[in-house]
């Protein structure tokens, strides 16, 4: 859980990092578990130093990176940076190909805790496992515990080798601030849900909550699907301008508890009896998954306003019985053999079903 500046277009600078860290504390985001302040592409100078080291852009980092990392650590937070497995980043800054060992040591020496590793300026397919494993080994030998976020956009079926290589891996091309983008990413979740587990997760890309392109209902579905599918939750909005409604969503501790559940099992599609099976590239309305206190059931009004109902007997693993439940967005609670939600277009209900 954290922040990344790319989706909002904020500069990749010390000022952006410190403003986000301050907002994490003042808005209560740190208190509910958001921790990483990650700075994306364009943070460095266009050239490496004479000894080959990456150099922070002095205009964006007037006191260097270490000073910022130290300040962020002092606030009880962590700091992340971005690099690329090819010869250059997507925006044309130095890539790490051939410099993996040196760059991993530089990150460790600066006090960096998270490394997002991109896939531009490298052969398009068939080589990413080798490139990403080289950096995985370099980080492991760097002397610092650094979260490794692979960003190869789902190439080379990354989910099949992700868990042994990294902490998370992007499964798609870039998210945009539109419902169609949310649908396109979420509708493919089924094929790789089973490959994630504690320590390694499918990354659906940074959140667009608070960036203005989604309705409030769509933001609930976007955040909810990312959360129950166990994607990293990296806030992509400018926290100095975020609306009260979007902030309240990001602070929903019931949804966060599902995302951070110790079992680390992604929720996936299921089909209640009598309902249509999932259709490729369409967002299926019915999601479920095990959590340590029972089960989560997600209902998404993907094709328009509707009432969606599920008998517990139809939920894989949960089975017939009378259980108590809580809906995470309305705080409604109940006990019974089924749940039901009347939802506006693209809205979502998330039920935590107690089977402890
Ligand atoms: C790629 C990544 C994005 C972002 C940009 C930066 O497109 O997938 O998440 O990091 O590069 O240039």
Boltz pocket constraint, residues with backbone or C-beta under 6 A from the ligand:
constraints:
  - pocket:
      binder: B
      contacts: [[A, 6], [A, 40], [A, 41], [A, 82], [A, 89], [A, 90], [A, 91], [A, 118], [A, 151], [A, 173], [A, 174]]
      max_distance: 6.0
